[in-house]
Amino acid sequence: MPTLILVRHGRSTANTAGVLAGWTPSVALDERGSAQAAALPQRLAALPLATVVSSPLQRCRETLAPLLAARPGLELHTDERIGECHYGDWSGRKLAELADDPLMEVVQQHPSAAAFPGGESMRAMQARAAEAVREWNARVERDFGSDAVYAMCSHGDIIKSLVADALGLHLDLFQRISVEPCSVTAIRYTRLRPFLVRLGDTGDFGSLAPRDNGTAEQSGDATVGGAAGAP
């Protein structure tokens, strides 16, 4: 079965503003995110990508634009099932403000029970994304062969939930996984089991350095929607 290259979108204006974007329209890459996207073709140069699938949201399409420009003829598909979690009433709000909402403790400690008001549950988010990957695996294998490699550009919580699915981890453990902006995660699927062969690879260790202004991860909580990465 194929190897899936999961790319989180580059750093966005919402990431740097500390806002939970969700499906808010017109959330673009910031200057660093654009630079990350520009470097993506070289980072993936050794991979014979068969096709590319993207979340329909702007920040993912902008992330893939340099890659598609560098590889004329590489076909792009969009799939809403790998779009960001529908955070409902939380969308567009500051993460610092949401930290005091009682639901945040459930999102952090028991995400399989978390459902966003006016949005979807985290269980539904994982289920739709995992179903999309299984269908794309079958389609890519049918059209390009069992050794094919394809890329999918999505969002932090989606990618974390897909990693948990591949590892056989309960969704309640997925907040232990971290994927930075424009990081690359690779999952090789086989008939009997998936293999996680890369996780959150950016090639940049700067984000591991201590910071003066603590992050959610440093406090023990995961950043909903995904952290902003290195400053």
Secondary structure, DSSP 8 states (H G I E B T S, - for coil): --EEEEEE---BHHHHHTB--TT-TT--B-HHHHHHHHHHHHHTTT--EEEEEE-SSHHHHHHHHHHHHHSTT--EEE-GGGS----GGGTTSBHHHHTTSHHHHHHHH-GGG-B-TTS-BHHHHHHHHHHHHHHHHHHHHHHH-TT-EEEEEE-HHHHHHHHHHHHT--GGGGGG----TT-EEEEEE-SS-EEEEEEEE-S--GGGS--SS--HHHHT---TT------
